[in-house]
Amino acid sequence: MAAPATIPGPEAARSPRGDRRRGRAGLDRAWWWGVFLGCALPLLALVLWAATGDLGANPIETVVRHLGDWALRLLILTLALTPLRHLTGSSRPVRYRRMIGLWAFAYVCLHVLAYVVVDIGLHLPTLIDDLTKRPYIMVGMAGVLTLIPLAATSTKGMIKRLGGRRWQRLHQLVYAAGILGAVHYLLMVKADITEPLVYIGLLVLLYGIRVGRWVAR
């Protein structure tokens, strides 16, 4: 009589390839949450400062400036991910470009809301006056308008609908948005212009890298 067939246990069913795949999936989840929480941290810090009364002597200005600063920083980080991929040879940085870009847009929206609702109290004449007489407001709003179609077409469905080439051409507007954001900051500050100049320098460097790769092709 033939011996009954034995059923392999779970240890025998596992393969090294499956273990590696599960390990990569776990690492990807850890990276995703790390990037997400890193982007959310400035907003959480602002909420904590507001709850503990640590917004400084001019809390409205602190809120508006903090949100705007992080919008620009995350936008520049988004632009730096592709050069970072070329530099390191790893595709991991660009996997989170969409998430970081959407966080940058979220900070932009909160920055605008803080200005319109909290700073000027939804006062339409003041808004119109600022938009027509203050260059840094005009430049900033132009940057916001530039980002809206990028956020609206960031989904995979919109990429398929527009086609890869058209979608890529549209999303070149992110470079214009970066310049407009940095110039908005430069025009806004009244004393120390070091930080906006650093941002402009970073943007020029990133644009130069992109143009250099385009010429090399």
N, C-alpha and C positions, 0 to 999 in steps of 0.2 A: 504494500500500500504506500502510495506516495505521501511524503510528509506534507502537512498543511502549509500553505503559503503564509509567510509572516507579513504582517502589515508594518511598514516602516514607521518608526516614531517621528515626532516632530523634528528631532535633531538630524535624522537622516534625510528628511525632506528639504532641509535648508541647504542652500548652496552658497559658496563664496560670492558669486555674482549678486544673488539676492541680498546678502548682507551688505555688500558695498552700495547697492541701490538704496536700501533703507537708510544706510548711513548718510548718503548724499542728501536724501530727502529730509532727514532730520537736521542736517547742517543748513540746508536751504531755508527751512522754517526758522531756524535760529537767526540766520542773517536777515530774513524778512522782518522778523519782530524787532531785531536790533536796529535796523534802519528806520522802521516805523516809529519806535519809541524815541530814537534820536531826533527825528523830525518833530515829534510832538513835545519834546522836552522844553523848548523855549516857551511854548504856549502854556504848559503846565506850570512853569516857573512864574509866568505873568499872573496866572490865577492865584498862585500861592502868595505872591507879593501883594496882590489886591486884598486877599483874605486877611493878611497879617498887617496891612497898612504900611507896607514897605515900598510904595511907589514913588517916594521922594517928595520934594517940595512942590513939584508940578506933575501930579499923577496923570493928567490927560496927555500931556506931552510925552511922558514916559511910555504910556500905552501905545500911542500912535507911532513913536519912534521905534520902540522895540519890535512891533509887528512889521514895520517897514524894513528895518535892518535885517530881520530874519528872512523876509521875502526875497530880498536881494541876495543874501548869502546862499540861500538854497537854490536860487536861480543860477548863480555862478557855479555852484557845485554840480548842478545838472549839466551845465555846459562842459565841465571838466571831466565828466565820466568817460566820454569817448577818447580823448587824449590819454586818460589813465589806462584805458584798455589797450591802446597801442603801445604805451610805455611798459606795461607789465605783461602783456600777452595773455591776460585773463579776461574772459568775457563776463565775469561776475559783476563788476561795477555797473555795466549798462543794464543789467537785469532790473535794477532798482531806479532807473532813470525816470520812468513814468510815475512811480510813487513819489519820488522827490520833487518832480516837476509839479504834480498836483498839490503837494504840500506847499510848495512855493506860491502857487496860485491861491491856495486857501489863506495863506498869510497876507497876500496882496488884498484879497477881498476883506479880510478882517481889518487891515490897515485903512482901507477906504471907508469901511463902516465906522471905525473909531473916529475918523476925521469928520465924516458927514453927520453921524448921529450924536457922538459924545462931544466932539470939539466945537462944532458950529450949531449943534442942536437942530438939525434938519431945517435950518433957516435958508430958504431958497435964494433970497437976494444976496446973502453972503457967499453962497456957493457960486452963483453966477459972477459975482464980483471977483472972487478968487480965480475962477477959470479964465477970466478975461484980462486980469491985471497982474497976476502973479505967475511969472514964467515957470517956476518950479512946479506949481500945481498943474499947469498946462502940459508940461513934459511928463509928469507923473501919470496924468490921466491918459495921455497918448500911449504910455507903456501898458496901462491896464487894458485899454482897448485892444492892444496888440496881442495880449495873452488870452483874451476870451476865446477866439477861434481855435487856439491851440488846446486849451482845456476841453472845449466842446468836441474836438476830434481826436481825443486821446485814447478812445476805446478801440479794441480790435475790430469791432463792427465798422467803425468809421474808416479805419485803414483799408478794409476790404472794399468799402463803398467808394472811397476816393481813388483807390489804386495806390500802390506803394510809391510810385514816382511823384504823383501829385501830392500825396501826403507829405513826403519828404520836402518837397519845394515849399509847401505851406508852413511846415515847422521850422524852416529857416528863419521865420519871424522871431524865433526865440533870441536870436542874436541882436536884433533890433530892440527887443524888449529889455535885454540886459544893458545895452548902451543907454536907453532911455531911463532905466531905473537908476543907473549910476550918475547920469547927468542930473536927474531929479534930486538926488542926494547932494550932489556938489552945489547946485544952485540954492538948496535949502539951508545949508549950514552957513553960519555967519562968522565963525572964528576959525577953529581948527579944521582944515580941509584934508588932513592926512588920510583919514579913513576912506572918504570917497575917492581920493586919488589912488589909494591902494586897490580899490575895487576896479577902477578904470584901468589900472595897469594890468591886473589879472585878466580882464576882458580882452585887452589888446593882445596879451600873450596868447590867450586861447584862440583868438581869431587868427593870429599869426601862424599858429600851429596848423590850424585848419586850412588856411590859404597855402601854406607850404606843402602840405600833403596833396592839395588839389593841383598845384603846379607840378609836383613830382610825378603825377600820373601822366 
